[in-house]
């Protein structure tokens, strides 16, 4: 397609709402996925640190 103006480009031949809406939904979902992965990673790292601390405490308590 050849667009004569920016408005023609944004309109995408009458399909602009669907095209740009699809881009918006995709960008939102990718951003959400990245944020959720970061949150899960932090939770796992915190759980590992807590497990290591508990393991260390048990080792010190059982050692005579």
The 8 nearest C-alpha neighbors of each residue, nearest first, counted from 0:
[[1, 2, 12, 11, 8, 3, 7, 10],
 [0, 2, 3, 8, 7, 4, 11, 12],
 [3, 1, 7, 8, 4, 0, 5, 6],
 [2, 4, 7, 1, 5, 8, 6, 0],
 [5, 3, 7, 6, 2, 8, 9, 1],
 [4, 6, 8, 7, 9, 3, 2, 10],
 [5, 7, 9, 4, 8, 10, 3, 2],
 [8, 6, 10, 4, 5, 9, 2, 11],
 [7, 9, 5, 11, 6, 10, 2, 4],
 [8, 10, 6, 11, 7, 15, 5, 19],
 [9, 11, 15, 7, 13, 8, 12, 6],
 [12, 10, 15, 8, 14, 9, 13, 7],
 [11, 13, 10, 14, 7, 15, 8, 9],
 [12, 14, 10, 11, 15, 16, 7, 17],
 [13, 15, 11, 17, 16, 12, 18, 10],
 [16, 14, 10, 11, 18, 17, 13, 19],
 [15, 17, 19, 14, 18, 20, 10, 13],
 [18, 16, 20, 15, 14, 19, 21, 22],
 [17, 19, 15, 21, 20, 16, 14, 22],
 [20, 18, 22, 21, 16, 17, 15, 23],
 [19, 21, 17, 23, 22, 18, 16, 24],
 [22, 20, 24, 18, 19, 23, 17, 25],
 [21, 23, 19, 25, 20, 24, 26, 18],
 [22, 24, 20, 26, 21, 25, 27, 19],
 [25, 23, 27, 21, 26, 22, 28, 20],
 [24, 26, 22, 28, 27, 23, 21, 29],
 [25, 27, 29, 23, 28, 24, 22, 30],
 [28, 26, 24, 30, 25, 29, 31, 23],
 [27, 29, 31, 25, 30, 26, 32, 24],
 [30, 28, 32, 26, 31, 27, 25, 33],
 [29, 31, 33, 27, 32, 28, 26, 34],
 [32, 30, 28, 34, 29, 33, 27, 35],
 [31, 33, 29, 35, 30, 34, 28, 36],
 [34, 32, 36, 30, 31, 35, 29, 37],
 [35, 33, 37, 31, 36, 32, 30, 38],
 [34, 36, 38, 32, 37, 33, 31, 39],
 [37, 35, 39, 33, 38, 34, 40, 32],
 [38, 36, 40, 34, 35, 39, 41, 33],
 [37, 39, 35, 41, 36, 40, 42, 34],
 [40, 38, 42, 36, 41, 37, 43, 35],
 [39, 41, 37, 43, 42, 38, 36, 44],
 [40, 42, 44, 38, 39, 43, 45, 37],
 [41, 43, 39, 45, 40, 44, 46, 38],
 [44, 42, 46, 40, 45, 41, 47, 39],
 [43, 45, 41, 47, 46, 42, 40, 48],
 [44, 46, 42, 48, 43, 47, 41, 49],
 [45, 47, 43, 49, 44, 48, 50, 42],
 [48, 46, 50, 44, 45, 49, 51, 43],
 [49, 47, 51, 45, 50, 46, 52, 44],
 [48, 50, 52, 46, 51, 47, 53, 45],
 [51, 49, 47, 53, 48, 52, 54, 46],
 [50, 52, 54, 48, 49, 53, 55, 47],
 [53, 51, 55, 49, 54, 50, 56, 48],
 [54, 52, 56, 50, 55, 51, 49, 57],
 [53, 55, 51, 57, 52, 56, 50, 58],
 [54, 56, 52, 58, 53, 57, 51, 59],
 [57, 55, 53, 59, 58, 54, 60, 52],
 [56, 58, 60, 54, 59, 55, 61, 53],
 [57, 59, 55, 56, 61, 60, 62, 54],
 [60, 58, 56, 62, 57, 61, 55, 63],
 [61, 59, 57, 58, 62, 56, 63, 55],
 [60, 62, 58, 59, 57, 63, 56, 55],
 [61, 63, 59, 60, 58, 57, 56, 55],
 [62, 61, 60, 59, 58, 57, 56, 55]]
